[in-house]
Amino acid sequence: MSEEGEVDLEEKLEALKTQHQALHDEIDKLEEHGGDALNLTRLKKEKLQLKDQITQLEDSILPDIIA
C-alpha cells in the first residue's frame, strides 16, 4: 500500500473513532436521562456498525503478525 493511501486510511480511521466516541457519549447521556428506548437501540446499532468499520480498517492498516 502506498504511503498516501495509508495516510488516507488512518485519517478515515480517526474520523470513525471520533464518531464512535460521540455516539458513546450521546448514548450515555440518553441512558442517564431516561431516553427513548427505540432511539437508544438505533444509536447502539449505529455504534456497533462503526466499531465493525473501525476493526476492518485497523486490520487493513496493520499487517497480521504470525507469532
Secondary structure, DSSP 8 states (H G I E B T S, - for coil): --HHHHHHHHHHHHHHHHHHHHHHHHHHHHHHTT--HHHHHHHHHHHHHHHHHHHHHHHHHS-----
